[in-house]
Amino acid sequence: MMQVELINSHSADYKMIIRAKGHAGYAKKGNDIVCAAVSVLLEHTTQNLTSVRVSDDGVNYAATVFNIDEGDKRLIRALGNTLASIANQYPNNLKLIATR
């Protein structure tokens, strides 16, 4: 099962961490539509945030968001909503954890 965490922070250094780990297990690696959907959503979101640092070793993905403007809030909200929708459709393959 793949797990994605959206962690809000009250730190002065950063505002949010987005973490993903595991494999969804819907299909073999390279053919898994759940993994592909999550990967595209994470890439799209982090490439369009204004201030982010990404670490991805192919198994563990982490994005540290340093500043969040109004556009970033919309992107992050859309990411959370879409991940929640996928997790509802594929509950055995994706777990979403949102921490405020």
C-alpha positions as CSV (number, residue, x, y, z in Angstrom):
1,M,0.0,0.0,0.0
2,M,1.2,3.5,-0.8
3,Q,0.9,6.1,1.9
4,V,0.9,9.9,1.4
5,E,1.1,12.3,4.3
6,L,0.2,16.0,4.1
7,I,1.7,17.6,7.2
8,N,1.1,21.2,8.1
9,S,3.8,22.8,10.2
10,H,3.9,25.8,12.5
11,S,7.7,26.0,12.2
12,A,9.4,29.2,11.3
13,D,11.6,27.2,8.9
14,Y,8.9,25.5,6.7
15,K,5.1,25.5,6.4
16,M,4.3,22.0,5.1
17,I,5.8,18.6,4.3
18,I,4.4,16.2,1.7
19,R,5.6,12.6,2.0
20,A,4.9,9.5,0.0
21,K,6.2,6.0,0.4
22,G,5.5,2.5,-0.7
23,H,3.9,1.0,-3.7
24,A,0.2,0.9,-4.2
25,G,0.2,-2.7,-5.3
26,Y,-2.7,-2.3,-7.7
27,A,-0.5,-3.8,-10.5
28,K,3.1,-4.6,-11.2
29,K,5.6,-1.7,-11.0
30,G,5.4,0.2,-14.3
31,N,1.7,-0.7,-14.8
32,D,0.1,0.5,-11.6
33,I,-2.5,3.2,-12.3
34,V,-2.7,4.3,-8.6
35,C,1.0,4.9,-8.4
36,A,1.0,6.7,-11.7
37,A,-1.8,9.0,-10.6
38,V,-0.2,9.8,-7.3
39,S,3.2,10.4,-9.0
40,V,1.7,12.8,-11.5
41,L,-0.2,14.7,-8.8
42,L,2.9,15.1,-6.7
43,E,5.1,16.2,-9.6
44,H,2.5,18.6,-10.9
45,T,2.0,20.1,-7.5
46,T,5.6,20.5,-6.4
47,Q,6.7,21.8,-9.8
48,N,4.1,24.6,-9.5
49,L,4.6,25.6,-5.8
50,T,6.6,28.8,-5.3
51,S,9.1,27.6,-2.7
52,V,9.8,23.9,-2.3
53,R,12.6,21.4,-2.0
54,V,12.0,17.8,-3.2
55,S,13.8,14.6,-2.3
56,D,13.0,11.5,-4.2
57,D,15.0,8.3,-4.1
58,G,12.4,6.2,-6.0
59,V,10.9,4.7,-2.9
60,N,10.5,7.7,-0.5
61,Y,9.3,11.1,-1.7
62,A,9.5,14.2,0.4
63,A,8.7,17.8,-0.5
64,T,9.3,20.6,2.0
65,V,7.3,23.7,1.3
66,F,8.8,26.8,2.7
67,N,6.3,29.6,1.9
68,I,2.7,29.2,0.9
69,D,0.9,32.0,-1.0
70,E,-2.7,31.9,-2.2
71,G,-1.9,30.1,-5.4
72,D,0.0,27.5,-3.4
73,K,-3.0,27.0,-1.0
74,R,-5.2,26.2,-4.0
75,L,-2.7,23.7,-5.4
76,I,-2.3,22.0,-2.0
77,R,-6.0,21.9,-1.5
78,A,-6.5,20.4,-4.9
79,L,-3.8,17.8,-4.2
80,G,-5.4,16.8,-1.0
81,N,-8.9,16.6,-2.5
82,T,-7.7,14.5,-5.5
83,L,-5.6,12.2,-3.3
84,A,-8.7,11.7,-1.0
85,S,-10.8,10.8,-4.0
86,I,-8.2,8.2,-5.2
87,A,-7.9,6.8,-1.7
88,N,-11.7,6.4,-1.5
89,Q,-11.8,4.6,-4.9
90,Y,-8.7,2.4,-4.1
91,P,-8.8,2.0,-0.2
92,N,-6.5,-1.1,-0.4
93,N,-3.9,0.7,-2.4
94,L,-3.6,4.3,-1.1
95,K,-3.8,5.7,2.4
96,L,-3.9,9.5,2.9
97,I,-2.9,11.1,6.2
98,A,-3.5,14.8,6.6
99,T,-2.2,16.5,9.7
100,R,-3.0,20.0,10.7
